[in-house]
């Protein structure tokens, strides 16, 4: 994470190139994550732009960071939560957008019919997960955040994250025996 530390410190010192690098490196991931909460793409982009504007305005006062992606995800989630709380509106996002934004593990650009069918079945199962469980799955398995990082992003305890992941994987396994082996391995990984 030395690279993150160096880029962040340069940004904190007012280096516009470092700021542009942070934006370029993380915009797409932030956009994909933001779409989990807000269906309107323009509003997601606006939330990200506001995040970066506020970062630049306060660059001299921000704390040191050793994981920029974690810091940005946590900040964006907090900002989106404020936006949706004001409106009392947390719209449901189509799962198709989720699957197009995140390639499933092992997926190639040219999907065979069996893989496509498996993807569709997984999409159907994922669509039935509660929003919080889908977010935890996304952060863990698609964004590769640790349990403690997910806990901070979601503003819950490590135990809650483990339980949320366990419950969602159990629900997925119960609803689809096709994924039994994958989810058993994932469950073992969570608790070790």
Phi, psi and omega in degrees: 000009180300323179300315178300316181298315181295314179297316182296317180295323176296317176301314180299333179276358177099012180286111182293328178294321177295319178297316178297323178296315178301314180300311182296321182290326192243354182302310184300316179295319178295319180298313179299318180292317180298327179293345175293336186252326184234121182287330182284112184300323180296320179291325176296312178300318178298318180297320179291317178300316178299319178302313182289325176298314179295324176298314182295318180299327184250020187304327182285343184251356181287153181286158173298147183223139176250356177219095185297316182302315178300312180301315183291319178298315180298317180294316180295318179299316179298315181295317179294322178299317177298317180299310184289330177294319178300322183269351185052040185220112178239082190297151176284134180261138178296136181290335176303321178297321178299313184290330177283331180283324182243118174290137176292148181306132178081002184280136177259166180295325176259105185271131176285163183302319181295318180294322179296317178296318178298319178298318180294321178293319177297319179300317180297319179291315179299325182298335180275353179288144171299152184307316183294322178291319178296322178296315180298317178300315180300311182296322184281309191262342179251331179254353175061035174279150177285168179302314182293325177293318177298318179301318179291318179299314183275355179061049178222177179278162176302319181297321178297320178297312179301315180295319180296314178296316179300312181296319181291319178293324176295316178297318178297316181296319180296321183278346182208104179293345179299332186257014187306308183296315180301314184286329174298317177295318180296318178300316179298322180294320182298316188272000178256000000 
